[in-house]
Amino acid sequence: MSGHSKWHNIQKTKGAADAKRSQAFTKIAREMIVAVKQGGSGDPNNNSRLATVIAKARAVNMPNDNIKRTIEKAMGSGNADNFETVTYEGYGPSGVAIIVDALTDNRNRTAPEVRHLLDKYGKGLGATGCVSWSFDQKGVIVIEKEDLDEDTVMMDALDAGAEDMSSEGDCFEITTTPDAFGSVLEAMEAKGYSFVNAAVEMVPQNYVKLESEEDVKNMEKLIDLLEENDDVQNVWHNWDQD
């Protein structure tokens, strides 16, 4: 993948991620529970969705004990957690495309909250499919450059089955198909690489630059408030932050 990357400033990104790590663990745990229930198995070898979530958890340094406890909880007969996946699409300031992935046990709570934020800080909630057509689903693996040799990393990634790799600021960004994400991540981990981020993401086909300070302020506020919502798992957008 070429072009803008939200991971171009690793130090800034890592700082923000560290501040939200506890919240991230909670959201990943919820995602893990859903993966176990929908896949009918707590074994990632037999549940590809669970394997993807575990890879995401490890990329943000979620402790193995937490992962194990969450899977055991999901497999327990007494577990009454009942979340469903809901996706909302809409527009931010100046028409920035936004996709909000949520896991909720109450649509009647989540939908009004998402709609309110999009109405207040953006251009509002749209119909299903209104912006998702301009995104591609990709596995995205981010590695800090440090003293790594670019050619070596690229060859390792391509040999593992990656589609492409790009150099973005102080990181390498590896992209895969969603199906190949888990195997590529496992192969790169086996070669000793550590990751800043690893997840299946919605990658924009093009980006929108915000020109006014007010639009930038509103977009930042919108993203922050959506991400702070307990039901929201991911916020994807095509705002060019460079």
ZIKA-V517268 format. One record per pair of residues at least 4 apart in sequence whose ideal C-beta (glycine too) atoms are under 6 Angstrom apart, sorted by the first residue. I is the first residue (numbers start at 1). J is the second residue. D is the distance in whole Angstrom. If there is no record, write none. Layout:
BEGIN
i=I j=J d=D
i=I j=J d=D
END
This chain:
BEGIN
i=1 j=164 d=6
i=1 j=166 d=6
i=1 j=175 d=5
i=2 j=166 d=6
i=4 j=207 d=5
i=4 j=240 d=5
i=4 j=242 d=6
i=5 j=168 d=4
i=5 j=173 d=5
i=7 j=13 d=6
i=7 j=142 d=5
i=7 j=171 d=5
i=8 j=168 d=5
i=8 j=169 d=3
i=9 j=13 d=6
i=10 j=14 d=6
i=10 j=144 d=5
i=10 j=170 d=5
i=10 j=171 d=5
i=20 j=24 d=6
i=24 j=60 d=5
i=25 j=62 d=5
i=27 j=233 d=6
i=28 j=57 d=5
i=29 j=70 d=5
i=30 j=103 d=5
i=31 j=53 d=5
i=32 j=53 d=5
i=32 j=70 d=5
i=33 j=74 d=4
i=33 j=81 d=5
i=34 j=38 d=6
i=34 j=83 d=5
i=34 j=103 d=6
i=35 j=39 d=6
i=35 j=49 d=4
i=35 j=50 d=4
i=35 j=53 d=5
i=36 j=42 d=5
i=36 j=50 d=6
i=36 j=71 d=6
i=36 j=74 d=4
i=39 j=47 d=4
i=39 j=49 d=5
i=39 j=50 d=6
i=41 j=46 d=5
i=41 j=47 d=4
i=42 j=71 d=4
i=42 j=75 d=5
i=44 j=50 d=5
i=44 j=51 d=4
i=44 j=54 d=5
i=51 j=182 d=5
i=52 j=182 d=6
i=52 j=200 d=6
i=55 j=182 d=6
i=55 j=185 d=5
i=55 j=198 d=6
i=56 j=199 d=5
i=57 j=62 d=4
i=57 j=67 d=6
i=59 j=195 d=5
i=59 j=197 d=6
i=59 j=198 d=4
i=62 j=66 d=5
i=73 j=79 d=6
i=82 j=105 d=6
i=83 j=103 d=4
i=83 j=105 d=5
i=85 j=103 d=6
i=86 j=102 d=5
i=86 j=104 d=6
i=87 j=101 d=6
i=88 j=100 d=4
i=88 j=114 d=5
i=89 j=99 d=6
i=89 j=126 d=5
i=89 j=130 d=5
i=89 j=131 d=5
i=89 j=132 d=6
i=90 j=98 d=5
i=90 j=118 d=4
i=90 j=124 d=6
i=90 j=125 d=4
i=90 j=126 d=5
i=91 j=95 d=5
i=91 j=122 d=6
i=91 j=123 d=4
i=92 j=96 d=4
i=92 j=98 d=5
i=92 j=122 d=4
i=92 j=219 d=5
i=92 j=222 d=6
i=93 j=122 d=6
i=93 j=215 d=4
i=93 j=218 d=5
i=93 j=219 d=5
i=94 j=210 d=6
i=94 j=215 d=5
i=96 j=208 d=5
i=96 j=237 d=6
i=96 j=239 d=5
i=97 j=131 d=4
i=97 j=134 d=6
i=97 j=238 d=5
i=98 j=237 d=5
i=99 j=132 d=6
i=99 j=202 d=5
i=99 j=236 d=4
i=100 j=114 d=6
i=100 j=226 d=6
i=100 j=232 d=6
i=100 j=235 d=6
i=101 j=233 d=5
i=101 j=234 d=4
i=102 j=110 d=5
i=102 j=231 d=5
i=102 j=232 d=5
i=103 j=233 d=5
i=104 j=110 d=4
i=104 j=231 d=4
i=107 j=111 d=6
i=110 j=231 d=4
i=115 j=125 d=5
i=117 j=222 d=6
i=117 j=225 d=5
i=117 j=226 d=6
i=118 j=122 d=5
i=118 j=124 d=5
i=118 j=125 d=5
i=119 j=124 d=5
i=121 j=218 d=4
i=121 j=221 d=5
i=121 j=222 d=4
i=122 j=222 d=6
i=126 j=130 d=4
i=134 j=205 d=5
i=135 j=202 d=4
i=135 j=204 d=6
i=136 j=203 d=5
i=137 j=178 d=5
i=137 j=202 d=6
i=138 j=175 d=5
i=138 j=203 d=5
i=139 j=176 d=4
i=139 j=178 d=6
i=139 j=181 d=3
i=139 j=200 d=5
i=140 j=175 d=6
i=140 j=201 d=5
i=141 j=174 d=4
i=141 j=185 d=6
i=141 j=198 d=5
i=142 j=171 d=5
i=142 j=173 d=5
i=142 j=196 d=4
i=142 j=197 d=4
i=143 j=172 d=5
i=143 j=193 d=6
i=143 j=195 d=6
i=144 j=171 d=6
i=144 j=196 d=5
i=145 j=170 d=5
i=145 j=171 d=6
i=148 j=153 d=5
i=153 j=172 d=5
i=154 j=165 d=5
i=155 j=159 d=6
i=156 j=191 d=6
i=157 j=162 d=4
i=157 j=165 d=5
i=157 j=174 d=5
i=158 j=162 d=6
i=160 j=184 d=5
i=160 j=187 d=4
i=160 j=188 d=6
i=161 j=180 d=5
i=161 j=183 d=6
i=161 j=184 d=5
i=162 j=174 d=5
i=162 j=176 d=5
i=162 j=184 d=5
i=163 j=175 d=5
i=163 j=176 d=6
i=164 j=175 d=5
i=165 j=172 d=6
i=165 j=174 d=5
i=166 j=173 d=5
i=167 j=172 d=6
i=168 j=173 d=5
i=176 j=180 d=4
i=176 j=181 d=5
i=176 j=184 d=5
i=178 j=200 d=5
i=180 j=184 d=5
i=181 j=200 d=6
i=185 j=198 d=5
i=188 j=193 d=5
i=202 j=236 d=4
i=204 j=238 d=4
i=207 j=238 d=5
i=207 j=240 d=4
i=208 j=238 d=6
i=209 j=240 d=5
i=210 j=215 d=4
i=210 j=216 d=5
i=219 j=239 d=6
i=223 j=235 d=6
i=226 j=232 d=5
i=226 j=235 d=5
i=227 j=235 d=6
END
